[in-house]
Amino acid sequence: MSRKLSVTIFLIFVLSIVGPVFIGTTTVHAETYNLTYSIFFPATHGQAKAGEAWAKEIEKRTQGRVKVTVFSAGTLTPADQCYDGVVKGISDIGMSCFAYTRGRFPLTEVLDLPLGYPNGKVATYVVNDFYQMFKPKELNDVQVMYLHAHGPGLLHTIKPVKKLEDMKGLKIRSTGLSSKVVSSLGGVPVAMPQGSTYESLQKGVVDGTIGPLEVLKGWKQGEVIKNTTNCSSVGYTTTMFVVMNKKKWNTLPKDIQKIISEVNREWIAVHAKTWDSLDEEGKDFTLGLGNKIIPLSPAENQRWKKAVSPVITEFVTAANAKGLPGDKAVKETEKLIKKYAKTAK
């Protein structure tokens, strides 16, 4: 066999082994990963827009290797089924509230207690720090992208509420731990998702709702209430999750996981800023309609704080009974609120 023929055969042999590796590598690298994202907010809501912006940023930074299709307004999975929908793979990613599945997240519930959150920026940074600090096992069935949380939940009613006695017997839309806040203040909690609140207020099914100022514009509720009681001293928050199906996450290449994790860290600030902007817009919207914002006196604020204190005690007792660090969870959350409140504007 000639030397030239031998070299040719050798090269063919090498290419038969190495060629497919390069081809395979190129194919894998160029593969497109299509993800579905279920968001319970309506498409016009600022937080839905923040979620859509996240999806576009992921596509941009992965150079089109990841494409995310967003389904807003609970069209893929309803708000109270969003988390389980991610676990089951109905959607790959989901954004909704922990409060819609009360009792499912016994340690994370601490974040929704009436601890006096001053704004959405503080609340959002607190809930993410808390997650990193405690890594609750109740979230082990998903890949947590990040969390975010609204500014202080205030009382929005048709009739004015100026003192604790005015709350007696009022039917107030609430979810999760906010329903306990309503009960402790003398009201009657009525559980329902935000999407049903406007019509319920309009028809007199409820006398009011409890939530951040943003609901007055974002969910148009300012059109069907007349008063907002500024009870921020007992301001609770509602913690929102953005989570991914764990199996789907594990199928993504490491470099894509890294990109998504980087964007996640950046989007915490995006949601925080959005919450505070939405609260300002909600405030301007309701005042523009001629509605009133009623401040509580320092003495009245103390009465409200005392009234809701059993809610915090009850959480600690229940968490401790389940072998969870209830006391520590409350103390650390309070520390985080103070930490971020010092620098928040």
Secondary structure, DSSP 8 states (H G I E B T S, - for coil): --HHHHHHHHHHHHHHHHHHHHHHHHHHHH--EEEEEEE-S-TTSHHHHHHHHHHHHHHHHTTTSEEEEEE-TTSSS-GGGHHHHHHHTSSSEEEEEGGGGTTS-TTGGGGGS-S----HHHHHHHHHHHHHHH--GGGTTEEEEEEEE-S--EEEESS---SGGGGTT-EEEE-THHHHHHHHTT-EEEE--HHHHHHHHHTTS-SEEEE-TTHHHHT-GGGS--EEEE-GGG----EEEEEEEHHHHHHS-HHHHHHHHHHHHHHHHHHHHHHHHHHHHHHHHHHHTT-EEEE--HHHHHHHHHHHHHHHHHHHHHHHHTT--HHHHHHHHHHHHHHHHHH--
